[in-house]
């Protein structure tokens, strides 16, 4: 009888030991499971953050391209003291502003520009005092605007004085080219390097900041002209400008507002 009780007790102890052994935590298995368990999100990934910044930047920077030939056909241009026709040069969807006494401007209907970049292709001619062509911006009315314009007949001239009068900043009505040349000689007009062909198309990129204006020609790395604005206007209309008695051709206008 005593042996039987001893056997029963021993059997119960063995079962208890087996049960306890089976329930010992398997650390190795837990580690493997932890490796496989997906981690909870703790924030944006680097890729998501970068994409978010790019989207925010895209919202702040708006770039628009303007087909000038198409705008002319659809009545999207407002001409002041100039007649405008389609260019005969079919390599571009371009317009031609005809010559006429006085200055003239062709406003882009319904377009406002504050700060950013203006890209445009222009074509003048190598005839002395007969080719003044450029861009008007921050226009308040037909007489009040800033402008950057070129004198193609001075691009390649051997005359050293004329050569430095190739690109000009103006701020009408107060700061005309004449006033700036008389009072601030050499500050608001410079040469263009490398010199474009005065009888062919050239590209101008005008960068307008809060206070500063830079002009790059034919994708040059260095600006041909860097000036401080001479007024406190922050925004306004944008147009295609031609000077006294001058005409010219315009194409591939692109405006980026920052």
BAZA-677804 format. One line per 4 residues: number of its first residue (from 1); for each residue x, y, z of C-alpha. Coordinates in steps of 0.02 Angstrom, whole numbers, plus 50000, padded with zeros to 5 digits. Layout:
! residues N
NUM) X Y Z  ...
//
This chain:
! residues 258
1) 50000 50000 50000  50142 50116 50045  50228 50080 49879  50067 50117 49785
5) 50050 50289 49869  50231 50326 49830  50204 50282 49648  50050 50394 49635
9) 50141 50542 49713  50290 50518 49599  50175 50512 49446  50088 50674 49497
13) 50257 50759 49521  50316 50702 49349  50159 50769 49265  50179 50936 49355
17) 50359 50948 49296  50312 50909 49115  50172 51040 49118  50286 51172 49190
21) 50422 51136 49061  50299 51157 48916  50248 51329 48979  50424 51401 48994
25) 50431 51554 48874  50528 51521 48714  50640 51676 48701  50705 51627 48529
29) 50531 51608 48461  50478 51774 48536  50625 51861 48454  50582 51787 48284
33) 50402 51839 48304  50455 52013 48352  50558 52023 48192  50408 51973 48088
37) 50280 52085 48177  50254 52247 48080  50309 52403 48171  50182 52536 48210
41) 50199 52697 48112  50287 52831 48213  50280 52969 48080  50312 53008 47895
45) 50447 52915 47803  50586 53015 47722  50506 52983 47553  50335 53040 47612
49) 50409 53196 47690  50505 53238 47531  50349 53213 47425  50251 53324 47542
53) 50379 53464 47529  50379 53450 47340  50190 53462 47336  50195 53616 47448
57) 50327 53697 47338  50224 53660 47183  50077 53750 47262  50184 53905 47292
61) 50266 53908 47119  50150 53925 46970  50225 53920 46796  50123 53961 46640
65) 50169 53958 46456  50084 54073 46331  50063 54038 46147  50067 54216 46082
69) 50005 54171 45908  49855 54084 45984  49822 54228 46105  49821 54349 45958
73) 49691 54243 45867  49581 54227 46021  49589 54409 46076  49703 54379 46224
77) 49815 54529 46190  49777 54712 46228  49880 54826 46117  49922 55007 46160
81) 49987 55117 46017  50039 54968 45911  49968 54855 45776  50000 54670 45804
85) 49998 54531 45673  50054 54351 45662  50240 54331 45627  50292 54270 45456
89) 50425 54164 45542  50341 53993 45555  50478 53919 45665  50384 53994 45814
93) 50204 54031 45859  50255 54213 45863  50180 54385 45845  50250 54538 45758
97) 50227 54711 45834  50231 54841 45696  50331 55002 45702  50244 55163 45750
101) 50290 55332 45822  50307 55334 46012  50319 55188 46130  50200 55041 46128
105) 50151 54896 46239  50049 54739 46212  49975 54679 46377  49938 54495 46409
109) 49754 54500 46450  49707 54449 46627  49885 54402 46681  49963 54469 46841
113) 50145 54450 46890  50225 54480 47060  50396 54401 47078  50478 54254 46993
117) 50541 54234 46815  50491 54291 46642  50560 54194 46493  50535 54254 46315
121) 50612 54244 46142  50635 54409 46051  50689 54466 45879  50741 54643 45834
125) 50855 54708 45698  51027 54785 45675  50969 54959 45624  51035 55103 45728
129) 50900 55182 45840  50765 55075 45759  50754 54924 45873  50701 54934 46056
133) 50617 54775 46117  50579 54699 46286  50458 54662 46428  50350 54775 46536
137) 50300 54710 46708  50217 54769 46869  50104 54876 46762  49982 54988 46853
141) 49919 55070 46692  49979 55104 46515  50105 55233 46576  50159 55158 46743
145) 50266 55000 46739  50441 54929 46756  50531 54867 46602  50681 54773 46537
149) 50723 54803 46355  50862 54775 46229  50944 54876 46091  50997 54739 45968
153) 51089 54866 45858  51211 54886 46003  51245 54700 46031  51397 54687 45918
157) 51441 54867 45883  51628 54910 45887  51583 55075 45972  51631 55046 46154
161) 51504 55171 46221  51358 55101 46123  51411 54924 46167  51374 54952 46353
165) 51199 55015 46309  51132 54846 46252  51011 54801 46394  50914 54929 46496
169) 50804 54938 46652  50669 55074 46662  50534 55119 46788  50403 55230 46706
173) 50344 55363 46719  50481 55434 46831  50638 55340 46783  50653 55344 46594
177) 50809 55283 46506  50862 55464 46479  50845 55512 46662  50940 55356 46718
181) 51079 55385 46593  51096 55568 46643  51088 55540 46832  51146 55361 46859
185) 51257 55328 46709  51311 55148 46687  51204 55079 46830  51045 55030 46739
189) 51111 54981 46567  51249 54859 46519  51321 54759 46376  51261 54584 46336
193) 51390 54444 46338  51408 54337 46238  51332 54451 46106  51179 54381 46017
197) 51150 54398 45830  51059 54567 45819  50954 54507 45671  50900 54341 45743
201) 50801 54268 45888  50878 54276 46062  50814 54216 46230  50792 54328 46383
205) 50763 54270 46560  50712 54405 46683  50716 54362 46868  50615 54481 46977
209) 50634 54477 47166  50567 54587 47304  50700 54719 47270  50817 54653 47135
213) 50802 54617 46950  50923 54506 46853  50931 54480 46665  51008 54327 46581
217) 51026 54312 46392  51034 54150 46291  51048 54043 46448  51211 54124 46504
221) 51272 54073 46676  51303 54253 46728  51176 54393 46716  51203 54535 46593
225) 51114 54657 46707  51081 54662 46896  50987 54812 46966  50883 54865 47116
229) 50704 54913 47078  50663 55098 47083  50486 55086 47153  50388 54990 47283
233) 50260 54907 47169  50245 54723 47210  50131 54662 47070  50045 54713 46910
237) 50010 54671 46729  50140 54606 46607  50164 54652 46426  50274 54653 46271
241) 50360 54822 46252  50433 54915 46103  50518 55083 46109  50511 55244 46008
245) 50466 55204 45827  50513 55022 45851  50433 54855 45816  50490 54676 45845
249) 50440 54495 45862  50398 54394 46017  50376 54207 46051  50381 54073 46186
253) 50327 54178 46334  50334 54086 46500  50294 54163 46670  50333 54088 46840
257) 50256 54171 46992  50344 54127 47155
//
